[in-house]
Amino acid sequence: MTDIHDLRTFIDALEDTGQLARVSQPVSMQHELADVGAALERAGAAAGLFERPEESPWPIFCGGVASGRRAAIALGCQPTEMVDVMEHVLEPAHGIGPVITDDAPWKANTVVGDDVDTSLLPIPVHSRGDGGAFITGAVTVARDPISGRGNLGYNRMLRMDRTRFGFNVNEWRDVGTFWKSREDPDAPFPVALAIGLDPAVMIAAGVKTPVDELFIAGAIRGRGIEVCPATTVDVNVPVDAEVVVEGLLHPTVRQPEGPLAEFHGYHGEAWDSPTFEVTAISWRDDPIYQTIVPGSFEHIYLGNVLPREPLLRRFVRHLDPAADVHIPPYANGFLAVVQIDRDNPGTPKNLALAAMAAHLNVRQVVVVDRDVDMYQASEVQWALTNRVHWPEDVFTVPGAQGHEMDPVGNLRGVGTKVGFDATYKRERREYGERVSYPAIDLNSYLS
Ligand SMILES: Cc1cc2nc3c(=O)[nH]c(=O)nc-3n(C[C@H](O)[C@H](O)[C@H](O)COP(=O)(O)O)c2cc1C
């Protein structure tokens, strides 16, 4: 069990394991901070703690859950155990409910009413194609007005003026279902944004589930997450947040919001989004602001890899109890790799079908043998190159439902799913074993 319980203890754990890069020189909030964050991620280096961003009174953190290694640190497990841990915590019976308290460190500093000013928040402008300064690393906290249950999720927010943001919300999000289920669906709807969090809360918020995701965060930590009532809206916010923004969503007061670098690697279009009127901004003493570089691996880990690998594994294990699954972050959640001990020649295709049926985002499935490291892109590519005879080993499922933002589907997300049997076909041609060299500790050879 890990002793991580907030962003600060996560940063300590990253530093202890060589997974934190402190950037002490000033960086501009206009692109430069995101450029460095993206470069750290591309190099597989570390999360970034920008100690002195220009125009920001607070340090800024990014890239926390942007690699398998750091996700494992966040979950308090080994990288090889992550799917098992996520499968365990996603089981509703294992959920641990939040603990309600009266006070929180973020209540130390609060502005309300006429003092509200969104420029208090150091919001970077990330990618060069972005339509402005977006809050990307906040967890949206809401409450179902019918059942009373809480909900966590992510909604990008474009700063519009002193008191308002544009609030991006897809038609399937729980927060939208909540406001539409009220007697007056057009009435202002209260939410809070929690920024700078225990990564357990951020991982839980990426899960799409009809239960309060705080139960999943509690299961990750093995104890209830402490929450306390917000100051101006009726929702309970994690006590350990660094910064909290409260306000009212106006479902019918809409404004263009976007574009923003998207998870699929392009800039999405502008949306006609509800506006969010800020009623309070609160922060701990000496807070750390957190951002997610949009279009980065962190988005994919939180929204695809961690919540969906257990689901896909369950589907393929229904056919082959020993099969393993990986959703590689480099393919935006559209690709899944299934690893098996091949027996019957037709089984890989059945497993590919199972993986593509498990989640609509999964458009391509590659099935590989045990001698291929499914976590390495070069290995998967090797199997595709050397074990796939295209006319026989590739099959397509046209007209299947995919994600509505999948760049190769149509605007409703309908497209063609593709399966690749990249296993070794001994019956076709005998090559023997793959060339391999044993693992070596290079430290004992290099001085
Ligand atoms: C980093 C990140 C950013 C996201 N941004 C948005 C967004 O701007 N709009 C949206 O509708 N969904 C967005 N999502 C997707 C969801 O909010 C999400 O994954 C969540 O689980 C929704 O679940 P819920 O319907 O149970 O609240 C984002 C997800 C992640 C991980």
The ligand as an SDF file (V2000), in Angstrom:
LIG
                    3D

 31 33  0  0  0  0  0  0  0  0999 V2000
   -7.8930   14.2420  -19.7060 C   0  0  0  0  0  0  0  0  0  0  0  0
   -9.3080   14.0240  -20.1190 C   0  0  0  0  0  0  0  0  0  0  0  0
  -10.0310   15.0840  -20.6890 C   0  0  0  0  0  0  0  0  0  0  0  0
  -11.3590   14.9070  -21.0500 C   0  0  0  0  0  0  0  0  0  0  0  0
  -12.0530   15.9590  -21.5820 N   0  0  0  0  0  0  0  0  0  0  0  0
  -13.3730   15.8330  -21.8340 C   0  0  0  0  0  0  0  0  0  0  0  0
  -14.1430   16.9420  -22.3170 C   0  0  0  0  0  0  0  0  0  0  0  0
  -13.6230   18.0280  -22.5250 O   0  0  0  0  0  0  0  0  0  0  0  0
  -15.4800   16.7570  -22.5540 N   0  0  0  0  0  0  0  0  0  0  0  0
  -16.0960   15.5600  -22.3260 C   0  0  0  0  0  0  0  0  0  0  0  0
  -17.3030   15.4520  -22.5190 O   0  0  0  0  0  0  0  0  0  0  0  0
  -15.3810   14.4820  -21.9010 N   0  0  0  0  0  0  0  0  0  0  0  0
  -14.0490   14.5840  -21.6540 C   0  0  0  0  0  0  0  0  0  0  0  0
  -13.3310   13.5040  -21.2030 N   0  0  0  0  0  0  0  0  0  0  0  0
  -13.9880   12.2170  -21.0280 C   0  0  0  0  0  0  0  0  0  0  0  0
  -14.7370   12.0420  -19.7200 C   0  0  0  0  0  0  0  0  0  0  0  0
  -14.9700   13.1280  -18.9330 O   0  0  0  0  0  0  0  0  0  0  0  0
  -14.4540   10.8780  -18.8710 C   0  0  0  0  0  0  0  0  0  0  0  0
  -13.5080   10.0140  -19.2420 O   0  0  0  0  0  0  0  0  0  0  0  0
  -15.3460   10.5260  -17.7450 C   0  0  0  0  0  0  0  0  0  0  0  0
  -15.1170    9.2570  -17.3600 O   0  0  0  0  0  0  0  0  0  0  0  0
  -16.8200   10.7370  -17.9350 C   0  0  0  0  0  0  0  0  0  0  0  0
  -17.5460    9.8170  -17.1860 O   0  0  0  0  0  0  0  0  0  0  0  0
  -18.9700   10.1080  -16.5810 P   0  0  0  0  0  0  0  0  0  0  0  0
  -19.9220   10.2130  -17.7370 O   0  0  0  0  0  0  0  0  0  0  0  0
  -19.1910    8.9180  -15.6950 O   0  0  0  0  0  0  0  0  0  0  0  0
  -18.8750   11.3760  -15.8180 O   0  0  0  0  0  0  0  0  0  0  0  0
  -11.9840   13.6520  -20.8640 C   0  0  0  0  0  0  0  0  0  0  0  0
  -11.2530   12.5890  -20.3050 C   0  0  0  0  0  0  0  0  0  0  0  0
   -9.9400   12.7690  -19.9360 C   0  0  0  0  0  0  0  0  0  0  0  0
   -9.2010   11.6210  -19.3250 C   0  0  0  0  0  0  0  0  0  0  0  0
  1  2  1  0
  2  3  1  0
  2 30  2  0
  3  4  2  0
  4  5  1  0
  4 28  1  0
  5  6  2  0
  6  7  1  0
  6 13  1  0
  7  8  2  0
  7  9  1  0
  9 10  1  0
 10 11  2  0
 10 12  1  0
 12 13  2  0
 13 14  1  0
 14 15  1  0
 14 28  1  0
 15 16  1  0
 16 17  1  0
 16 18  1  0
 18 19  1  0
 18 20  1  0
 20 21  1  0
 20 22  1  0
 22 23  1  0
 23 24  1  0
 24 25  2  0
 24 26  1  0
 24 27  1  0
 28 29  2  0
 29 30  1  0
 30 31  1  0
M  END
$$$$
